[in-house]
Amino acid sequence: MIDINKIRIQIEQKRDALLSKIGRLKRDDPFAQTDRSLIVEPGTDASALFGHEQVVVLENKLRDELKEVERALTKIKKKTYGVCEKCGKQIDLARLMAKPTAIYCLRDEREIEKKKR
């Protein structure tokens, strides 16, 4: 039996951690206090530009994770959490415990990954 409240709390904690990481990244961005138009200007410090690019890549990755988390929280509110979006069957509890943001059962996830290759 799925303990939705326990999973919801776990997912909310992950959301809070992601938001915190995104905030830290923005503060640590070398261009946080600089006009972004300077990125293309000659003479821009290469290490600052590299640092900014790293921040952008990491922030995008964290934002993608945040979308997954928000989607899971929405599914919990709509009472559709734990149902595969492809086949409509219940997602195995072990899979949800391992990846609380899963939207596909393991069989369908493998099929989707196989098609991506």
C-alpha positions as CSV (number, residue, x, y, z in Angstrom):
1,M,0.0,0.0,0.0
2,I,1.3,3.4,-0.9
3,D,1.7,5.9,1.9
4,I,0.9,9.0,-0.1
5,N,1.6,11.4,2.8
6,K,5.1,10.0,3.3
7,I,5.8,10.2,-0.4
8,R,4.3,13.7,-0.7
9,I,6.6,14.9,2.2
10,Q,9.6,13.3,0.5
11,I,8.8,15.0,-2.8
12,E,8.2,18.3,-1.1
13,Q,11.6,18.1,0.6
14,K,13.2,17.4,-2.8
15,R,11.4,20.4,-4.2
16,D,12.7,22.6,-1.4
17,A,16.2,21.3,-1.9
18,L,16.1,22.0,-5.6
19,L,14.8,25.5,-5.1
20,S,17.6,26.1,-2.6
21,K,20.2,24.8,-5.0
22,I,18.8,27.0,-7.8
23,G,19.0,30.0,-5.5
24,R,22.6,29.3,-4.6
25,L,23.6,28.8,-8.2
26,K,22.1,32.2,-9.1
27,R,24.0,33.9,-6.3
28,D,27.2,32.2,-7.4
29,D,26.8,33.0,-11.1
30,P,29.7,35.2,-12.1
31,F,27.3,37.3,-14.1
32,A,24.7,37.7,-11.4
33,Q,25.7,41.3,-10.9
34,T,26.7,42.0,-14.4
35,D,24.6,42.8,-17.5
36,R,24.2,39.6,-19.5
37,S,24.9,41.5,-22.7
38,L,28.5,41.5,-21.7
39,I,28.7,37.8,-22.4
40,V,29.2,38.5,-26.1
41,E,31.4,41.6,-25.7
42,P,35.1,41.2,-26.5
43,G,37.3,41.2,-23.4
44,T,34.8,39.3,-21.2
45,D,36.8,37.4,-18.7
46,A,37.0,33.8,-20.0
47,S,36.9,32.2,-16.5
48,A,33.8,34.2,-15.6
49,L,32.1,33.2,-18.9
50,F,33.0,29.6,-18.3
51,G,31.6,29.8,-14.7
52,H,28.4,31.4,-16.0
53,E,28.0,28.6,-18.6
54,Q,28.4,26.0,-16.0
55,V,25.7,27.7,-13.8
56,V,23.3,27.8,-16.8
57,V,23.8,24.1,-17.5
58,L,23.3,23.1,-13.9
59,E,20.4,25.4,-13.4
60,N,18.6,24.0,-16.5
61,K,19.2,20.4,-15.2
62,L,17.8,21.4,-11.7
63,R,14.8,23.1,-13.3
64,D,14.0,19.9,-15.3
65,E,14.1,18.0,-12.0
66,L,11.9,20.6,-10.4
67,K,9.3,20.2,-13.2
68,E,9.3,16.4,-12.5
69,V,8.8,17.1,-8.8
70,E,6.0,19.6,-9.4
71,R,4.3,17.2,-11.8
72,A,4.4,14.5,-9.1
73,L,2.9,16.8,-6.5
74,T,0.1,17.8,-9.0
75,K,-0.6,14.1,-9.6
76,I,-0.9,13.6,-5.8
77,K,-3.4,16.4,-5.5
78,K,-5.4,15.0,-8.5
79,K,-5.2,11.6,-6.9
80,T,-3.6,10.1,-10.1
81,Y,-0.2,9.5,-8.4
82,G,1.3,6.1,-9.0
83,V,-0.6,5.4,-12.3
84,C,1.5,4.9,-15.4
85,E,0.8,7.6,-18.0
86,K,1.2,5.2,-20.9
87,C,-0.7,2.0,-19.9
88,G,-2.8,3.3,-17.0
89,K,-1.7,0.5,-14.7
90,Q,-0.4,1.0,-11.1
91,I,3.3,1.7,-10.9
92,D,5.1,-0.8,-8.7
93,L,5.6,0.5,-5.1
94,A,9.3,-0.4,-5.2
95,R,9.7,1.8,-8.3
96,L,7.9,4.7,-6.6
97,M,10.0,4.3,-3.5
98,A,13.2,4.4,-5.7
99,K,12.0,7.2,-7.9
100,P,9.0,9.1,-6.4
101,T,8.6,11.2,-9.6
102,A,8.2,8.2,-11.9
103,I,5.3,8.6,-14.4
104,Y,5.7,5.3,-16.2
105,C,5.8,1.7,-15.0
106,L,9.1,0.0,-15.4
107,R,8.0,-1.9,-18.5
108,D,6.9,1.3,-20.3
109,E,9.9,3.3,-19.1
110,R,12.2,0.6,-20.6
111,E,10.3,0.7,-23.9
112,I,10.5,4.5,-24.1
113,E,14.2,4.4,-23.3
114,K,14.8,1.7,-26.0
115,K,13.0,3.9,-28.6
116,K,15.2,6.9,-27.7
117,R,18.4,4.9,-28.6
